[in-house]
Amino acid sequence: MTNAAKLRATSKKPGAMKIVGAYDALITRLIDPAGFDGIWATASPLPPR
């Protein structure tokens, strides 16, 4: 199943999607095993405050 298909299937489920933000690739890799429905990634070089 492609990532796009997974996103479509998740968006059709009732309730809110759990999506977390990541500001670089390392944080994305650390977040991935946590079980969120999605990860929003930004190219911003600055960490969140």
Secondary structure, DSSP 8 states (H G I E B T S, - for coil): --HHHHHHHHHTSSS---EEEESSHHHHHHHGGG--SEEEE---SS---
